[in-house]
Amino acid sequence: MKKIAMLVLMGTMCVVAQAGDAKRGEQLFVRCSICHGFSGEKSALNKSMIINEMTRYDFIDALKGYQDGTYGRDAKKQMQMAIRKLNDVDIDDLSDYVQTLNPKR
Ligand code: HEC
């Protein structure tokens, strides 16, 4: 019985660890705020969408697309430079934080 409880507990901890970490995302977002605004409320260089209004899916899709060259418009070079070093966990954590910035939520 104890063993089962332990397994259930460990399973829950894994799920928690996998979900994005908004606190970490907040730290990562400091660099982004230079162009996108502290709350992701600005159009970066007057070229980008307002990122705090994007869905989590579109946000992640855009960042991965900039990284592999399948997404972006005329100012994509700036974004590619800005997110060059982010890994999948960073992107997940950022998406979690940016979801908390949406004024309509
Ligand atoms: C040097 C300024 C700059 C920095 C720093 C920057 N961005 Fe951007 N971002 C832009 C520009 C400009 C675009 C629009 C590029 C294009 O033409 O596709 C953009 C686009 C985006 C988009 C897609 C929105 C759209 O318009 O399609 C997302 C999501 C995004 N940025 C997130 C981030 C995140 C997260 C960070 C920090 C890790 C970051 N950006 C850092 C300038 C910047």
Boltz pocket constraint, residues with backbone or C-beta under 6 A from the ligand:
constraints:
  - pocket:
      binder: B
      contacts: [[A, 28], [A, 29], [A, 31], [A, 32], [A, 33], [A, 34], [A, 35], [A, 36], [A, 44], [A, 45], [A, 47], [A, 48], [A, 49], [A, 50], [A, 51], [A, 58], [A, 59], [A, 62], [A, 63], [A, 71], [A, 72], [A, 73], [A, 74], [A, 75], [A, 76], [A, 78], [A, 79], [A, 82], [A, 83], [A, 94]]
      max_distance: 6.0
